[in-house]
Amino acid sequence: MQSIRDKSEGGLIDRLVSLAGRFLGDADLGAVAKGAVFAMGIRVAGAAVALACQVLLARWMGVFEYGVFAYVWVWVTLLGFIAGLGLPDAVMKLYAQFRTAADWERIRGLLIASRAMALAFGGVLVICGWLFLYSGTSLIDPYYIAPFAIGLMCVPVQAAADVHGGLARANGWVNLAYMPHYIFRPLGILLIIGTLEFTGNPPTGETAAAALLGAVIIAAMGQYAVLKYRLRRAYPRPSPRMESRVWLFAALPFLMVQGFELVIENMDTMMIGHYLTPESVGIYYASVRINSLAGFVLFSVMALATPKIAEFHAKGDRQALAHFLSRVTHLVFWPTLGVVAGLVVLGPFLLSLFGTTFGDAYPALLVLLAGMTVRAAAGPVDYLLNMTGHQRQATIAYGIAAGINLMLNLLFIPMWGILGAAVATAASRISLTLMLSVLAWKKLGVRVMVFTG
């Protein structure tokens, strides 16, 4: 049955895809590039909204309360991904297999089961988190408890939204996959916190966590309503075939990879919160947010390339896969290098937008950007291994890198403060990139680094 994407796109869009394919020498890559430009547009708009949101929050809340909120935000993000059980990525791989076989019964069962599992496990994490917070433990400072208690309620909602995002990506609905998360959610937070500020109620970490909860719920509900409508129009609705246990085991390697990846991305902020002060968290988190701007090219291209990697692998066309990967890596690296160069120049100005004390994070930002550049040089290597049945080996590499990250944070943060955290993160990211690249060569015979592919 023709999908809603096929029905809604045609004419000029098809001609643009054809032109892009001829220009790049590959029709599949042309389609990915076209979709990636759209995804990148969402990310650029989202990055602008998110940066404005973080800047205004920092100015309205002050560095202490902003640091409290940033610390809670990082933990909520980590727990939300864990609650997803790896299903957002696994859904794309399974969906490609089932759609190729026109197995509509399993597709419908996958839609139902994946959402239910994410919500259920998210609920378990909320209860466990509340029990920990109010157990009288000395492991968490008192000013974090109330914001954490509120923020934890975001976890199951965000987990279900991530699953819905994976389903949207599997169908090529990039706007539906990313706009709720990257545009509508920060806009919602900004609207709620801004209302408090301009009505004479200075926002705190607690009220910011409540704003986050409201924005997450509204964005997730809107995404679910649109996804449900599109799926009903795009595919048959037979009786679902449920294989929840099989799908859960298929997703667990993705969960482990995601978990280790999030440790690498967020351990620095979490350990700064433990060793240093909320002010240090806030200052460092500003550099993290600016560094994330360098990742939107990789993210945007992978949004469209990942389902294509799964498709090539399902067809067994290794030659086409290798050619596709080489071109995609170049499509990722060179624009990323340009963005990094721009951020090196504009970094002091961007940090000054947060407040006068945030300029201290510039050396940390430079280190983080170096790690991001090396990561971009390997293109879609992690997605390649995960989508071609080498999740176990990738998981081991991620686990080693996460261990390196933990040890370096333990060593460097007490010595060098926030700069030590940046060094730990960049070093572990570079180590991971090199390990995954070696694995791709040994297991698939594919050179993924930009200067060797």
PEMODA-V876091 format. One line per field, one symbol per residue. ss: DSSP state (2 for helix, 1 for strand, 0 for the rest). phi: phi as a letter, one per 20 degrees, with the letter a starting at -180 (. if undefined). burial: # if it has 9 or more other ideal C-beta (glycine too) atoms within 8 Angstrom, else .. A space follows every 50 residues. Layout:
ss->???
phi->???
burial->???
This chain:
ss->00022222000222222222222200222222222222222222222222 22222222222222222222222222222222200022222222222222 00022222222222222222222222222222200000000222222222 20022222222222222222000222222222222222222222222200 00002222222222222222222222222222220000000002222222 22222222222222222222222220022222222222222222222222 22222222222222200222222222222222222222222222222222 22220222222222222222222222000022222220002222222222 22222222222222220222222222222222222222222222000000 000
phi->.ffffffedrmffffffffffffemaffffffffffffffgfffffffff ffffffffffenffffffffffgffffffffffflmfgefgfffffffff elefffgffffffffffffffffffffffffffdenfefcfgfeffffgf fgffgfffffffffffffffeneffffdfgfedffffffffffffffedn dgfcgffffffgffffffffffffffffffffeecfcfffdecgffffff eggffffffffffffcggfffffeeddgffgfffffffffgfffeffgff ffgeffffffffffemefffffffffffgffeffffgfffgffffeggff ffffqfefffefgfffffffffffgffdlefffgffedndffffffffff ffffffffffeeffecmfffffffffffffgfgfffffffffecmdedff ecf
burial->..###.......##.######..#.#.#############.######.## ########.##.###################################### ..#############.#######.##..##.##......#...####### ########################.###############.###.##... ..##################.###.##..##..##....##.#...##.# ##############.########..#.####################### ##############...#.##############.###.##..##..#..# ##.#...##.##.#########################.##.###.#### ##.###.######...#################.###.###.##.##### ..#
